[in-house]
Amino acid sequence: MVHAISVLGSTGSIGRQSLDVAEKMGVRVCALTAGSNVARMAQQCRLFRPKLAVMSTQELAQELEAELADPAVRVLWGEEGLIAAATMEEADCVITAVVGMLGLKPTLAAIRARKRIGLANKETLVCAGELVMAEAEKYGAQIVPVDSEHSAIFQCLMGVRDRSEIRRLILTCSGGPFFGKTREELARVTKADALRHPNWKMGAKITIDCATLMNKGLEVIEAMRLYSLPLEKVDVVIHRQSIVHSLVELRDGAVLAQLGVPDMRLPIQLALTYPNRGERPVERLSLTQMPPLTFCEPDLENFPCLALARRCAETGGNSCAVMNGANEAAVALYLADKIGFYEIYRLVQHAVDSVPFLAHPDLEQILESDALARQSVAESFARIEASK
């Protein structure tokens, strides 16, 4: 069992739930990192007394330092601070709950420091999965997924002795807030509609990704990397109830599934207790009171982001990094009320088609591809604005 943790992205949804689990388990918190929420970070520092607190900028770090007025808490900022938090000697596990490419370098640093990784930052594996998994094997770092779907697969595979027995992984998808809507209806949806997820309470970016189904596309790529499987062995089904968190079909036809209430504290706790299990941190699932479970195929025509993600996964190289960077930039524009729902897909598709392809990118080329993708989105958006 883990005894001390660093939480990267502590003020976000996964970060806050990780701290809740840590507090109930009596796990010490060594380091916390956040983006811009100084008030919440100060509150967390007073409660958990970490040795290190990190903000995104020097100005925010200075604001936090003044707010805390506590010399026992060292305050840093930026990428250097994230890496310091990820490599703290006392921490035996790093929960990577930051959103986006920001998590890549700290995750690699934690792996090289031989930490257990409680991975909640899917973009790390989407953009540089082959590199990350190779580093984990080289340094003997254990990666335990915190995403509910990948934690479900991880749990199912505990009973599979030989990975060659896997016929396919089946990721479940709630369908988001717009399940069943037509293209015409989707053209009129609002940001408030998109942020109203039916089953989960999450951060804004991932909630929009759920609405477009891009989140499930990212998870397909993540599953390929985590479990060293080809694209054709990773499928998606719509499961509106979010009770079956994912499934594994074996070559003899047996299907293993992990069921539970939709609450992230269960996979978070497992990341801290694996290979053992702690006392239940969430409400018990009642089989007699839960709704009927339904499954159907995803609508790739009206939600094309999932198909685009699968195309990038098949292409390989830097395609996934380009797609992810463009999606982050496009979703930011959408959340700022600057583009419509379908323009997210159009901007990402254009970036994927226009940024030069690299078959075997190294880390610097992955980061450059990410930058070029964001630049492509900015330029496309500028053209849209100029044509109005």
C-alpha positions as CSV (number, residue, x, y, z in Angstrom):
1,M,0.0,0.0,0.0
2,V,1.1,3.6,-0.7
3,H,2.1,5.7,2.3
4,A,2.7,9.1,0.9
5,I,1.6,10.8,-2.3
6,S,2.1,13.9,-4.5
7,V,-1.1,15.1,-6.3
8,L,-0.6,16.9,-9.6
9,G,-3.7,18.9,-10.2
10,S,-5.0,18.9,-6.7
11,T,-7.7,21.6,-7.1
12,G,-9.5,19.8,-10.0
13,S,-12.1,17.2,-9.7
14,I,-9.9,14.1,-9.6
15,G,-7.3,15.9,-7.4
16,R,-9.9,16.8,-4.8
17,Q,-11.3,13.3,-4.8
18,S,-7.8,11.9,-4.4
19,L,-7.2,14.0,-1.4
20,D,-10.5,12.9,0.0
21,V,-9.4,9.3,-0.4
22,A,-6.0,10.0,1.0
23,E,-7.5,11.7,4.1
24,K,-9.8,8.7,4.8
25,M,-7.0,6.2,4.4
26,G,-4.4,8.2,6.4
27,V,-2.1,8.6,3.5
28,R,0.4,11.5,3.9
29,V,0.3,14.2,1.2
30,C,3.9,15.4,0.3
31,A,3.2,17.8,-2.6
32,L,0.2,19.6,-4.2
33,T,0.1,21.4,-7.6
34,A,-2.6,23.6,-9.1
35,G,-3.2,25.9,-12.0
36,S,-4.7,29.2,-10.9
37,N,-7.0,28.5,-7.9
38,V,-5.0,30.1,-5.1
39,A,-7.8,30.1,-2.6
40,R,-8.5,26.4,-2.9
41,M,-4.8,25.5,-2.9
42,A,-4.3,27.5,0.3
43,Q,-7.2,25.7,1.9
44,Q,-5.7,22.3,0.9
45,C,-2.2,23.3,2.2
46,R,-3.7,24.2,5.6
47,L,-5.5,20.9,5.8
48,F,-2.8,18.5,4.4
49,R,0.4,20.4,5.3
50,P,2.4,19.4,2.2
51,K,6.1,20.2,2.1
52,L,5.7,21.6,-1.5
53,A,2.9,23.6,-3.2
54,V,3.1,24.5,-6.9
55,M,1.2,27.1,-8.9
56,S,1.3,27.6,-12.7
57,T,3.0,31.0,-12.6
58,Q,5.4,33.0,-10.4
59,E,2.8,35.6,-9.7
60,L,0.3,33.0,-8.5
61,A,3.0,31.3,-6.4
62,Q,3.8,34.6,-4.8
63,E,0.1,35.2,-4.1
64,L,-0.1,31.7,-2.5
65,E,3.0,32.3,-0.4
66,A,1.6,35.5,1.0
67,E,-1.7,33.8,1.7
68,L,-0.1,30.9,3.5
69,A,2.6,32.8,5.3
70,D,4.0,29.4,6.3
71,P,7.7,28.7,5.9
72,A,7.1,25.0,6.3
73,V,5.5,24.9,2.8
74,R,7.9,25.5,0.0
75,V,6.1,27.2,-2.9
76,L,7.3,26.8,-6.6
77,W,5.7,27.4,-10.0
78,G,5.7,26.2,-13.5
79,E,7.1,23.1,-15.1
80,E,10.1,23.1,-12.8
81,G,7.7,23.0,-9.8
82,L,5.6,20.2,-11.3
83,I,8.7,18.1,-11.9
84,A,9.9,18.8,-8.3
85,A,6.5,17.6,-7.0
86,A,6.5,14.5,-9.2
87,T,10.0,13.5,-8.0
88,M,9.8,14.2,-4.2
89,E,11.8,11.5,-2.4
90,E,9.1,10.9,0.3
91,A,6.3,10.2,-2.2
92,D,5.9,6.6,-3.3
93,C,3.0,7.4,-5.6
94,V,2.2,10.4,-7.9
95,I,-1.4,11.0,-8.8
96,T,-1.2,12.8,-12.2
97,A,-4.5,14.6,-12.4
98,V,-3.4,17.7,-14.4
99,V,-5.3,18.2,-17.7
100,G,-3.6,18.0,-21.1
101,M,0.0,17.8,-22.3
102,L,1.1,19.6,-19.2
103,G,1.2,16.2,-17.5
104,L,3.7,14.6,-19.9
105,K,7.1,15.8,-18.6
106,P,6.2,15.4,-14.9
107,T,4.9,11.9,-15.5
108,L,8.1,11.0,-17.3
109,A,10.1,12.5,-14.4
110,A,8.1,10.5,-11.8
111,I,8.6,7.3,-13.9
112,R,12.4,7.9,-13.9
113,A,12.2,8.4,-10.1
114,R,10.6,4.9,-10.0
115,K,7.3,6.2,-8.5
116,R,4.0,4.4,-8.8
117,I,1.9,6.5,-11.2
118,G,-1.8,6.9,-10.5
119,L,-2.5,7.9,-14.0
120,A,-5.5,10.2,-14.5
121,N,-3.9,12.3,-17.3
122,K,-4.8,10.4,-20.5
123,E,-3.1,12.9,-22.8
124,T,0.3,11.6,-21.6
125,L,-0.3,8.2,-23.2
126,V,-2.2,9.6,-26.1
127,C,0.6,11.8,-27.2
128,A,3.7,9.8,-26.1
129,G,2.4,6.4,-25.1
130,E,5.1,4.3,-26.6
131,L,7.8,6.4,-25.1
132,V,6.1,6.6,-21.7
133,M,5.5,2.8,-21.5
134,A,9.1,2.1,-22.6
135,E,10.4,4.3,-19.8
136,A,8.1,2.7,-17.3
137,E,9.5,-0.7,-18.2
138,K,13.1,0.5,-18.2
139,Y,12.8,2.0,-14.7
140,G,10.4,-0.5,-13.2
141,A,7.8,2.1,-12.5
142,Q,4.2,0.8,-12.0
143,I,1.4,2.6,-13.8
144,V,-2.1,2.1,-12.3
145,P,-4.8,3.8,-14.3
146,V,-7.3,6.0,-12.4
147,D,-9.7,6.6,-15.3
148,S,-12.8,4.6,-14.5
149,E,-12.7,2.7,-17.8
150,H,-9.0,1.8,-17.7
151,S,-9.2,1.0,-14.0
152,A,-12.1,-1.4,-14.9
153,I,-9.9,-3.1,-17.6
154,F,-7.0,-3.2,-15.2
155,Q,-9.2,-5.0,-12.6
156,C,-10.6,-7.4,-15.1
157,L,-7.1,-8.3,-16.3
158,M,-6.0,-9.2,-12.7
159,G,-7.6,-12.6,-13.5
160,V,-6.0,-13.0,-16.9
161,R,-2.7,-14.9,-16.8
162,D,-1.8,-14.5,-20.5
163,R,-2.4,-11.4,-22.5
164,S,-2.7,-13.5,-25.6
165,E,-6.0,-14.7,-24.2
166,I,-7.5,-11.2,-24.8
167,R,-9.8,-11.0,-27.9
168,R,-10.7,-7.4,-27.3
169,L,-11.2,-4.6,-24.8
170,I,-14.6,-3.0,-24.7
171,L,-14.6,0.6,-23.3
172,T,-18.0,1.8,-22.2
173,C,-19.2,5.3,-23.0
174,S,-22.2,7.1,-21.4
175,G,-22.8,8.9,-24.7
176,G,-22.6,12.3,-22.9
177,P,-25.3,14.9,-22.7
178,F,-26.2,14.7,-26.4
179,F,-26.8,11.0,-27.0
180,G,-29.4,10.4,-29.7
181,K,-29.3,14.0,-31.1
182,T,-29.2,14.6,-34.8
183,R,-26.6,16.8,-36.5
184,E,-29.2,19.6,-36.9
185,E,-30.0,19.5,-33.2
186,L,-26.3,19.4,-32.3
187,A,-25.7,22.5,-34.4
188,R,-27.9,24.4,-31.9
189,V,-26.6,23.1,-28.6
190,T,-25.2,25.6,-26.0
191,K,-22.1,25.4,-23.9
192,A,-24.3,25.0,-20.8
193,D,-25.9,22.0,-22.5
194,A,-22.5,20.5,-23.2
195,L,-21.4,20.9,-19.6
196,R,-24.4,19.0,-18.2
197,H,-23.1,15.4,-18.1
198,P,-25.8,12.9,-17.1
199,N,-23.7,10.7,-14.8
200,W,-20.3,12.3,-13.8
201,K,-19.1,15.5,-12.3
202,M,-15.9,16.5,-14.0
203,G,-13.8,19.4,-15.1
204,A,-15.0,21.5,-18.0
205,K,-12.5,20.3,-20.6
206,I,-13.1,16.6,-20.1
207,T,-16.9,17.2,-20.0
208,I,-16.8,18.8,-23.4
209,D,-14.7,15.9,-24.7
210,C,-17.4,13.6,-23.4
211,A,-20.0,15.6,-25.3
212,T,-18.1,15.3,-28.6
213,L,-17.0,11.7,-27.8
214,M,-13.4,12.8,-28.2
215,N,-12.8,11.6,-24.7
216,K,-13.6,8.1,-25.7
217,G,-11.3,8.4,-28.7
218,L,-8.5,9.4,-26.3
219,E,-9.3,6.5,-24.1
220,V,-9.1,4.1,-27.1
221,I,-5.5,5.3,-27.8
222,E,-4.7,5.1,-24.1
223,A,-5.9,1.5,-23.9
224,M,-3.7,0.5,-26.8
225,R,-0.7,2.0,-25.1
226,L,-1.4,0.7,-21.6
227,Y,-2.1,-2.9,-22.7
228,S,0.1,-3.1,-25.8
229,L,-2.8,-4.0,-28.1
230,P,-3.6,-3.1,-31.7
231,L,-6.5,-0.8,-32.6
232,E,-8.7,-3.6,-33.8
233,K,-8.7,-5.1,-30.3
234,V,-10.2,-2.0,-28.7
235,D,-13.9,-1.3,-29.1
236,V,-16.4,1.2,-27.7
237,V,-20.0,0.7,-26.8
238,I,-22.5,3.2,-25.5
239,H,-23.7,2.3,-22.0
240,R,-25.9,5.1,-20.7
241,Q,-26.1,4.0,-17.1
242,S,-22.3,4.2,-16.4
243,I,-22.6,1.1,-14.2
244,V,-20.5,-1.3,-16.3
245,H,-17.2,0.7,-16.4
246,S,-15.6,-1.5,-19.1
247,L,-15.2,-5.1,-20.2
248,V,-12.7,-7.6,-21.5
249,E,-13.6,-10.3,-24.0
250,L,-11.4,-13.4,-23.9
251,R,-10.7,-15.7,-26.9
252,D,-13.0,-18.4,-25.6
253,G,-15.9,-16.0,-25.6
254,A,-16.0,-15.2,-21.8
255,V,-16.6,-11.6,-21.1
256,L,-15.3,-10.0,-17.8
257,A,-16.8,-6.8,-16.6
258,Q,-16.3,-4.4,-13.6
259,L,-19.5,-2.9,-12.3
260,G,-19.9,-0.1,-9.7
261,V,-21.6,3.2,-8.9
262,P,-20.2,6.1,-11.0
263,D,-17.7,7.4,-8.4
264,M,-14.1,8.1,-9.1
265,R,-13.0,7.4,-5.5
266,L,-13.0,3.6,-6.1
267,P,-10.4,3.6,-8.9
268,I,-8.4,6.3,-7.0
269,Q,-8.3,4.1,-3.9
270,L,-7.3,1.1,-5.9
271,A,-4.3,3.0,-7.3
272,L,-3.2,3.5,-3.7
273,T,-3.9,0.0,-2.3
274,Y,-3.0,-2.2,-5.3
275,P,-2.6,-5.2,-5.3
276,N,-4.8,-5.2,-2.3
277,R,-8.2,-3.6,-1.7
278,G,-9.3,-1.3,1.0
279,E,-12.7,-0.8,2.6
280,R,-15.2,0.5,0.2
281,P,-14.9,4.3,-0.3
282,V,-18.2,4.7,-2.2
283,E,-21.9,3.7,-2.0
284,R,-22.5,0.0,-2.5
285,L,-24.0,-1.0,-5.9
286,S,-27.4,-2.5,-5.4
287,L,-28.1,-5.0,-8.2
288,T,-31.9,-5.1,-7.4
289,Q,-32.3,-1.3,-7.4
290,M,-30.1,-0.3,-10.3
291,P,-31.7,0.5,-13.7
292,P,-31.8,-1.9,-16.6
293,L,-28.4,-2.0,-18.4
294,T,-28.4,-1.1,-22.1
295,F,-25.7,-1.1,-24.8
296,C,-25.5,0.2,-28.3
297,E,-23.1,1.2,-31.0
298,P,-21.7,4.8,-31.0
299,D,-23.0,7.2,-33.6
300,L,-19.8,8.0,-35.6
301,E,-21.6,10.1,-38.2
302,N,-23.0,12.7,-35.8
303,F,-20.1,12.4,-33.4
304,P,-17.1,12.3,-35.8
305,C,-14.4,13.0,-33.2
306,L,-14.3,9.3,-32.1
307,A,-13.8,8.2,-35.7
308,L,-11.1,10.8,-36.1
309,A,-9.3,9.6,-33.0
310,R,-9.4,6.0,-34.3
311,R,-8.0,7.2,-37.6
312,C,-5.1,8.9,-35.8
313,A,-4.5,5.8,-33.7
314,E,-4.2,3.7,-36.9
315,T,-1.9,6.3,-38.6
316,G,0.4,6.4,-35.5
317,G,3.5,8.6,-35.5
318,N,2.8,12.1,-34.3
319,S,-0.9,12.0,-35.4
320,C,-2.3,11.5,-31.9
321,A,-0.2,14.3,-30.5
322,V,-1.4,16.6,-33.2
323,M,-5.0,15.6,-32.7
324,N,-4.7,16.1,-28.9
325,G,-3.1,19.5,-29.1
326,A,-5.6,20.7,-31.6
327,N,-8.5,19.4,-29.5
328,E,-7.2,21.1,-26.4
329,A,-7.0,24.4,-28.3
330,A,-10.4,24.0,-30.0
331,V,-12.1,23.1,-26.7
332,A,-10.6,26.2,-25.1
333,L,-12.1,28.3,-27.8
334,Y,-15.5,26.6,-27.3
335,L,-15.4,27.2,-23.6
336,A,-14.6,30.8,-24.3
337,D,-17.8,31.0,-26.5
338,K,-15.7,31.7,-29.6
339,I,-16.7,28.7,-31.7
340,G,-19.7,26.4,-32.1
341,F,-19.9,22.7,-31.2
342,Y,-19.1,21.2,-34.6
343,E,-16.3,23.7,-35.2
344,I,-14.3,21.7,-32.5
345,Y,-14.2,18.7,-34.9
346,R,-13.5,20.8,-38.0
347,L,-10.6,22.6,-36.4
348,V,-9.0,19.4,-35.1
349,Q,-9.5,17.6,-38.4
350,H,-7.8,20.5,-40.3
351,A,-4.8,20.4,-37.9
352,V,-4.5,16.6,-38.3
353,D,-4.5,17.0,-42.1
354,S,-2.1,20.0,-42.2
355,V,0.6,19.4,-39.6
356,P,3.5,17.4,-41.2
357,F,3.5,13.7,-40.3
358,L,6.4,12.1,-38.4
359,A,6.5,8.3,-38.3
360,H,8.8,8.0,-35.3
361,P,8.9,11.2,-33.3
362,D,11.1,11.7,-30.2
363,L,9.9,13.7,-27.2
364,E,11.0,17.0,-28.6
365,Q,9.2,16.3,-31.9
366,I,6.1,15.3,-30.0
367,L,6.1,18.6,-28.1
368,E,6.7,20.5,-31.4
369,S,3.8,18.6,-33.1
370,D,1.6,19.7,-30.2
371,A,2.7,23.3,-30.7
372,L,2.1,23.2,-34.4
373,A,-1.4,21.8,-33.8
374,R,-2.3,24.6,-31.5
375,Q,-0.9,27.1,-34.0
376,S,-3.0,25.5,-36.7
377,V,-6.2,26.0,-34.7
378,A,-5.3,29.6,-33.9
379,E,-4.7,30.3,-37.6
380,S,-7.9,28.6,-38.6
381,F,-9.9,30.5,-36.0
382,A,-8.3,33.8,-37.2
383,R,-9.5,33.0,-40.7
384,I,-13.0,32.2,-39.5
385,E,-13.1,35.6,-37.7
386,A,-11.7,37.5,-40.6
387,S,-14.4,36.1,-42.9
388,K,-17.3,37.2,-40.7
